[in-house]
Amino acid sequence: RVGRAWLSSVLDCLAADLQAMADWEDEEHEADSRAEAGEPPSSAVPDCQEWFARARAAQRLHMDREAGAAYERCVSEVDAEVRRARSEGADMPPVLHELNLEASLALVEIYSKAPDSLRTALEVADVLLQMHDDAAGGDAGDLAPVEVTAAAYRLVGVHGLEAVRK
């Protein structure tokens, strides 16, 4: 009985993720159709939290290309929100900092697995290290976050040490 309840829960989550991905694809198709017809885009533009949720669903479904694109949009939306907040003299909301950090970590993980994304993975890892240093008040020392270190090891495993050093 415990196994049946667990399996039912897993299948419910899978169905929800698949529905979310289908809705996302429908929205993308509609946006493409509107653009081709010369119509203005719909007013419902996903925010950074929605992009993050889409990325997580795609990642759970092992759709790394879609997950990477959604995480990139999430980071882009966070950057836009941060610029807007700074122009108004406000600080970066903590939730945006957390989203940016988690999305960037996920991007490093996704890019570190892809054989053709070495440069991009290293760029995102560098941004993460800068964020880590900023969070530590400029005194993070020589220690990198465990996730960045793990991604660096994956990069070396996929591309070789010589390629990563370049």
N, C-alpha and C positions, 0 to 999 in steps of 0.2 A: 504494500500500500504506500509506503514512503517513496519507493521508486516511481510509482505511478504518479503521485502528486508532483514529484520533482520533474519528471518527464513532461507532464502537462504544463508546468510552469515554463520549462525551457521552450516548448513548442509555442506557447503563447508569446513569449519574448521574440522568438524567431518570426512569428507571424506579424508582430508589431513592427519589427525591423524591416521586414520585406514590404509591408504596407507603406512605411515611411519612405523607403527607397523608391517605390512605385510612384508615390505622390511627388517626390522630388523630381523624378524623370518626367512626369507629366508637366510640372511647372517649368522645367527646362525646355521641353518641347513647345509649350505655349509661348514662352518668352522668345524662342527662336522664330516661331510662326509670326508673332507680332512684329519682330524686327524685320523679317522678310517682307511683310505687308506694309511696312513703313508706319505702323501704328506705335503710339507711345507705350512704354512698358507699363505693366500693371503697378499699382501703388504698393502692393504687398511685397516688400523687399525684405528678405531674411536678415535678422540682426546677427551679431556675433554669437550669441547663445544658441540661436537656431542653427547656424553653420556648425557650431561645435557638436550639437546633438546629432546633426546629419552625419558628421564625420565619424562620430562614435558608432552610429548604426552601420555605416559602410565598413568600418574597421571590424566590427563584430562579424560581418558577413564576408570578411576577407576580400573586400573590394578595395585594395590599397590605392589604386589610381583615383577612385572617387573620394576615398577618405583623405588622401593628400590634397586634392583640389578643395575639398570642404575645409580642411584645416588651414590651408592658405587663405581662403576667403575669411575665415574666422580671424586670423592674425591681421589681415588687411582691415577688417571692420574694427578690430580693437585699436589699430593704429589711427584710424580715422576718428574714433571716439576720443582717444587720448589727445590728438591734435585739437579737437573741438573743445575739450575740457581745458587744455592749456591756454587756448585763445581766450577763454572766458575767465582765466585766472584760477581755475579749480584744480585740485589734485586728481591723479588717476584713481578712479574707484577701485577698491581692493578686488572686487569680483572680476574686473577687467584684467587686472594683473594676474590673477589666478588662471583665467581663461587663456591669456597670452602664453603663460608659462606652460600650461598643460598642452595646448595646441602645438607649441614649438617643440616640446619634448616628443609628442607623437609624430611630428614631421621628421625629426631627426631619426626616430625609430624606423619610420616608413622609408625614408631616403637611404638609410644605412643598409637596408636589405636589397635595394634596387641596384643592379650592376651599373646602370648608366647615370646615377645621381650622385656621384662622389662629390663634385664641386658644390652642389646645392646642399648636401648633407653637412659638409664642412662649414658652409656659410651660416646655416641655421645653428649649428653647434657653437659657432663663434658668437652669434647673437645671444644664445643661452648663457654662455660664459660671461658675457657683458652684463646680462640681466642679473646673474648670480653675484657678480662683483658689485653692481649697483645696490642690490638688496643688502649686501654686507657692509654697505657704507664705504665702498672702495677698498676694503681690506679683507678680501676673501682668502688671501693667502694663495697657496699652490694647489689647494684641493678643489677639484671640479665635482659637480653633482654626480652621484652614482649613475644616473641615467645617461649623462653625457659621456662618462667613462665607458659604460657598456656599449654605447653607440660607436665610440671610437674603436673599441675592440672588434665590433662587428664589421666596421669599415676596413680594418686591417685584414680581417678574415676573408672578406669578399674581394677586396681590391689589391691586397698585398701592402706591406709596410712601405715599400718604395713609392707606390702611387699615392699613398696618403701623405707621405712627407713632402711630395712635390706640391 
